[in-house]
Amino acid sequence: MSSRRERFDDLVLDAADRLREHLGVRYGATQFAVQEVPPTDPAPWEEQVAPLGRLLRADAAHPDRVVVYRRPVEARAHDEQDLAQIVQEVVTEQVAALLGVPAHELDPDADPDG
């Protein structure tokens, strides 16, 4: 039986895999990661709520990375189905930002205003 953390990791990997066709050759060079909580360092958001994910652009030492923050996502989910939906939305939003396209171009169910 897998742990809650392992199931969450699997949700992130499943969400990333659904976007494989959109990333094309960039898929293999993009890392998908889970962190428990967002860092406390200065970040590119001004919201009073914890972010659910973050895109870290490639630099000389690292490829592009999509990070999903487990605890804030779990705190917003009402059940397992909701959890999977939120993870899919977060990964889709971050990959869309990476590609410079609206999220609804990658996922027709994505909120075009979200």
C-alpha positions, 0 to 999 in steps of 0.5 A: 500500500502506498503512502499519501505522499507517494499517491500525491507524487503519482498524481503529479506524474500522471498530470505531467504525462497527460501534457507530454504531447504539448511539451514534445521534446521539452518533456524529457528535459522538464522536471516535475517535483513535489515540495511539502510547502512553498519556500519562504524566500521572496517569490514572484507572487503578492498573494496572501494565500500560499501558492499551489505550484511554481515554474522555475525556469531553466538556468545553467545548472537546472532544466525547467522545473514545475513544482507542486506544493503538496500541503497547500494543495491538500488543504484545498481539496475536499476529497481524492477526486478533488485532489486529483483535479487540483493537481491537474490544474496546477500542473497544467497552469505551470506547463502553460506558463512554460510554453507561453500559452493559455492553460485552456489550450492544453486542457479544454476543461481549464478555466480560461479566466483562471 
